[in-house]
Amino acid sequence: MPDVFTKAKRSEVMSRIRGRGNKDTELALARLLRRHRIKGWRRHQAVFGKPDFVFKQARLAVFVDGCFWHGCPKHATKPKHNRAFWRRKLAANQQRDQIVNGTLRKAGWRVIRIWEHDFVKKNEARLRRRIQRALGCDAVKASPVLSAPLRRRQGFRASSRNSCGTGPRPARRL
């Protein structure tokens, strides 16, 4: 089936696809990090390969990969039209991912690649533990997240937690 758009219109449509700030992936990970009080990350830092999230102190680069664009073994689909172009394009993406991983690791960085399908509610705890483990957190056990009103009632301060989102919270002095 030929494209329903003209070349100019297709170009305009494709130019509007965002390379970063995707609500379903990058922003979902930012929400997860905030919700579990995992600190020390920055976005859009000048690090080779342009990681989506960088923990500079821990030298950890986190990439959020789309299943289609990076060839997820579970969910990647193969376009039926213009197959040769897409095969080359997607293979080049995967090859670039390997080069970026190798280059960062040689420079002393740890690299985590997260598939877009990992952002479902049932995988949240596993994803959180994976990030905490990479950060070298000691207490990677599932830690319940207390709601803000409950923290206030119990006299906890969120700022006393470590960058892993775990650790003791001393009672507030009254």
Stockholm file with secondary structure:
# STOCKHOLM 1.0

chainA/1-174         MPDVFTKAKRSEVMSRIRGRGNKDTELALARLLRRHRIKGWRRHQAVFGKPDFVFKQARLAVFVDGCFWHGCPKHATKPKHNRAFWRRKLAANQQRDQIVNGTLRKAGWRVIRIWEHDFVKKNEARLRRRIQRALGCDAVKASPVLSAPLRRRQGFRASSRNSCGTGPRPARRL
#=GR chainA/1-174 SS CCCSSCHHHHHHHHHTSCSSCCTTTHHHHHHHHHHTTCCSCBSSCSCTTCCSEEETTTTEEEEEECHHHHTCTTTCCCCSSSHHHHHHHHHHHHHHHHHHHHHHHHTTCEEEEEEGGGCSGGGHHHHHHHHHHHHTCSCCSCCCCCCHHHHHHHTBCGGGSCTTSCSCCCBCCC
#=GC SS_cons         CCCSSCHHHHHHHHHTSCSSCCTTTHHHHHHHHHHTTCCSCBSSCSCTTCCSEEETTTTEEEEEECHHHHTCTTTCCCCSSSHHHHHHHHHHHHHHHHHHHHHHHHTTCEEEEEEGGGCSGGGHHHHHHHHHHHHTCSCCSCCCCCCHHHHHHHTBCGGGSCTTSCSCCCBCCC
//
